[in-house]
Amino acid sequence: QVQLVESGGGLVQPGGSLRLSCAAPGGTSGYYAIGWFRQAPGKGREGVACISSSDGSTYDADSAKGRFTISSDNAKNTVYLEMNSLKPEDTAVYYCAADPYIYCSDRVPPPITDFGSWGQGTQVTVSS
């Protein structure tokens, strides 16, 4: 289990930007996959992006391609989700999750149920 803390959510107008952070205050041992997921009211949780610490391999959901960018700063034990051109349909609680046995591939959505450690979530609201 890894402790994860998300931050950076908030209220933003359509077309605006936010940068979410997922920090692991206690650090991680070995290689991990870090995924960003979101859950809108009344909907299931969906994968947004994922990054592997071993080689930086990433996955981006179709809804994120061209607008969201996942990156990591291994020295700070932090993964970021840069979100641009935000739309009202991006409104959701965003969670980050970590697991040492998952590899992020651009061809395979991150397996939500396999991630072992989860943060508490951060609310993103896109509204005018």
C-alpha positions in Angstrom: 0.0 0.0 0.0 1.2 3.5 -0.9 -0.3 6.7 0.6 -1.4 9.0 -2.2 -2.6 12.6 -1.8 -4.3 14.4 -4.7 -4.5 18.2 -5.0 -5.2 20.9 -7.5 -8.9 20.5 -8.2 -11.3 23.4 -8.2 -13.8 25.4 -10.2 -12.8 26.5 -13.7 -14.6 27.9 -16.6 -15.0 26.0 -19.9 -11.8 26.2 -21.9 -9.7 26.7 -18.8 -6.9 24.7 -17.4 -6.0 22.9 -14.2 -3.0 20.9 -13.0 -3.7 18.0 -10.6 -1.0 16.6 -8.5 -0.7 13.1 -7.0 1.9 12.9 -4.3 3.3 9.9 -2.5 4.5 11.4 0.8 6.1 8.2 1.9 7.7 7.5 -1.4 7.4 4.3 -3.4 9.6 1.3 -3.4 10.5 0.0 -6.9 8.6 0.7 -10.0 4.9 1.7 -10.0 2.1 2.5 -12.3 0.2 5.7 -11.4 -3.2 6.2 -12.9 -5.6 9.0 -13.0 -9.3 8.1 -12.9 -12.5 10.1 -12.6 -16.0 9.6 -11.5 -18.8 11.9 -12.5 -22.1 12.0 -10.5 -24.2 9.0 -11.3 -21.5 7.4 -13.5 -18.9 4.7 -13.0 -15.2 5.4 -12.5 -13.2 5.6 -15.7 -9.5 5.7 -16.5 -8.2 9.0 -17.8 -4.4 8.5 -18.0 -1.7 6.3 -16.7 2.1 6.4 -16.4 4.7 3.8 -15.6 7.7 4.9 -13.5 9.9 2.3 -15.0 10.2 3.8 -18.5 7.6 6.7 -18.6 5.2 4.7 -20.8 1.8 6.3 -20.8 -1.8 5.7 -21.6 -4.3 8.4 -22.4 -8.1 7.8 -22.8 -9.7 9.1 -26.0 -11.4 11.7 -23.9 -8.0 13.0 -22.7 -6.0 12.8 -25.9 -4.9 16.3 -27.1 -6.1 18.0 -23.9 -4.6 16.2 -20.9 -1.0 15.3 -20.3 0.3 13.0 -17.6 3.8 13.4 -16.3 5.9 12.5 -13.4 8.7 13.9 -11.2 10.2 10.9 -9.6 12.5 13.0 -7.4 9.4 14.5 -5.8 7.4 11.3 -5.9 4.6 13.2 -7.7 2.6 12.6 -10.8 0.8 15.4 -12.5 -2.3 15.6 -14.8 -2.2 18.8 -16.8 -5.7 19.4 -18.1 -6.4 22.0 -20.8 -9.4 23.0 -22.8 -11.7 21.8 -20.1 -15.3 21.0 -20.8 -18.3 20.7 -18.6 -18.3 17.0 -19.2 -14.9 16.8 -17.5 -16.6 17.6 -14.2 -15.9 14.8 -11.8 -14.0 13.7 -8.7 -10.5 12.8 -9.9 -8.6 10.1 -8.2 -5.0 8.8 -8.5 -4.1 5.2 -7.9 -0.9 3.2 -7.7 0.2 -0.3 -8.2 3.5 -2.1 -8.6 2.2 -4.8 -10.9 0.6 -2.8 -13.6 2.3 -1.5 -16.7 0.8 1.4 -18.6 0.5 0.9 -22.3 -1.0 3.2 -24.8 -3.1 0.3 -26.2 -4.6 -0.9 -23.0 -6.8 1.0 -20.6 -5.6 0.8 -17.0 -7.4 -1.9 -15.1 -9.2 0.0 -12.5 -10.0 -2.9 -10.2 -6.3 -4.0 -10.1 -4.9 -0.8 -8.6 -4.1 -1.4 -4.9 -3.7 2.1 -3.5 -6.0 5.0 -4.0 -6.1 8.7 -3.0 -9.0 10.4 -1.5 -9.9 12.3 -4.7 -10.1 15.9 -5.7 -13.2 17.6 -7.2 -13.0 19.3 -10.6 -15.9 21.4 -11.7 -16.1 23.0 -15.1 -18.8 25.5 -15.3 -19.4 29.1 -16.3 
